[in-house]
Amino acid sequence: MTTPLLCYLTTNDHAILREILDQDPRDKAYSRLLRRKLSQAEIYSPRNVPGDVVTINSRVTFCVDAGAPRTANVVRNESLDFPIYTVSVRSLMGLGLLGMRTGGTIVVETERGGSQKLNVIRLDSQAPAPHQRDDRRCETSVSWTRARVHQ
């Protein structure tokens, strides 16, 4: 039995992850985690996502396997031009961090069959919402996923 994944995504982040899955649907550790996040996430409009959730363009401090804390910007794409303090959602680490809340932990399967434990220590900054925050929420059912949607 699989433990439910605690994952919170903005509608924008969810759409980006769907696009990534559509581009490369092969069965590998990354795509398995991607499918799991997409199917189990609670989805929020960008202005209503909880303030302690890692979103794309957030700055987060985390540790890997109880190692030293490190801080990184979570970005959409990978590039050799990015500084070392960026992590892309196209990597297992970036995907693992995306949608996690402060204090949350996730064990990510590696491509070599091992695992890494990621712990979100704090959210240093969250991507700015396009509009002022509004606490109203609306749950709707979505036919293609078990995700709950909050608008």
TAWO-V697278 format. One record per backbone hydrogen bond with DSSP energy under -0.5 kcal/mol. CO is the residue of the C=O (numbers start at 0). NH is the residue of the N-H. Records with the same first field share a line. If there is no record, write none. Layout:
CO->NH  NH
This chain:
4->6
6->41
8->43
9->13
10->14
11->15
12->16
13->17
14->18
15->19
16->20
17->21
18->22
19->23
25->27
27->31
28->32
29->33
30->34
31->35
32->36
33->37
34->38
35->39
36->40
38->145
40->42  147
41->8
42->149
43->10
44->47  48
46->133
49->52
51->101
52->54
53->98
54->57
57->73
58->123  124
59->71
60->120  121
61->69
62->118
63->66
69->61
71->59
72->74  86
73->56
74->88
78->81
82->85
84->72
86->74
87->90  93
90->94
91->95
92->96
93->97
96->99
98->7
99->53
100->103
103->119
105->107  117
106->108
107->115
109->112
113->109
115->107  117
116->64
117->105
118->62  120
119->102
121->60  123
124->58
137->150
139->148
141->144
147->42
148->139
149->44
